[in-house]
Amino acid sequence: MIDRIKEFFNEQLRPDAGAGARDPEHALRLAAAALLVEMSRADMHIRDGERAAIETGVRDVFGLGEAETRSLVALAEEEVHDATSMYGFTRLINDGFSAGQKARIVELMWRVAYADGHLEKHEQHLMRKIAGLLYIPHETYIAAKFRAREEAGTRTED
């Protein structure tokens, strides 16, 4: 399993990759989508609102069309299913995204967490873990949480 994940990331970022291999930008998009998918799985119930939040976030942040968004999310679901850790995804994001882009991913994760109207303890735990792996400052983490919670219309803390 670990060898398969390493192979995937090496293929994505290898400078001599042929025309059939994806470019580093695609790998970054996939890593970001994988984190959003993992958030939807955190409470063991993937709801329609969470899936919609993932697709909207991916489409808006990366400027993708509907079909490309669905394809990327489906691939991210496969990668998350096979992954044993989120470290590979967060490493790609740390290496390829600016602090602002990483903060945007954290906010999108919060939006997925709040898409069902409340925050589960498993979602909260995953957010802390991912924010730490992405080196997100606490004030950025909290600001993103408040924006997502307000957008979702959730006023009280769970």
C-alpha positions, 0 to 999 in steps of 0.5 A: 500500500505504501509503495503504491502511494509513493509510486503515485506521488513520484509519477505525479512530480517526476520532471521527466514524466512523459505525456501520459503522466499528470503535471504537478498542478494536477497533483496539487489539485488532487492532493487538495481534493483528497483532503476535502474528501477525507473531511467528508469521511471523518464522521463516517457519513458522507452526505449530499451537502458535503459532496456538493461542498467538495465539488463547489470548492474544487471547481471555484478554487481551481476554475474547473468545469463540471466534468473535470471537477467530478473526475478530480473528485472521483480520483481523490476518493480513490486515492483517499480510500487507498491512503494510509495517511494524509501526510503525502497529500499535505507534503505536496500542498506544503511544497506547492502552495503559498500560505494563502492557498493553504489557508484557502484549503483549510477554509474549504475543509471547514465548509465541508465539515459544516455542510451538514449543519454541525461539527462532529468531534472527528471532524474537529480532530481531523481539522486540527491534524491537517492544519498542523501538517500544513503549518497553518497559524492558529489565527488563520485556522480560527478565522477560516472556521468562523467564515465557514461556520457563518456561511453554513448558518451555524451559530453555536459551537458544537 
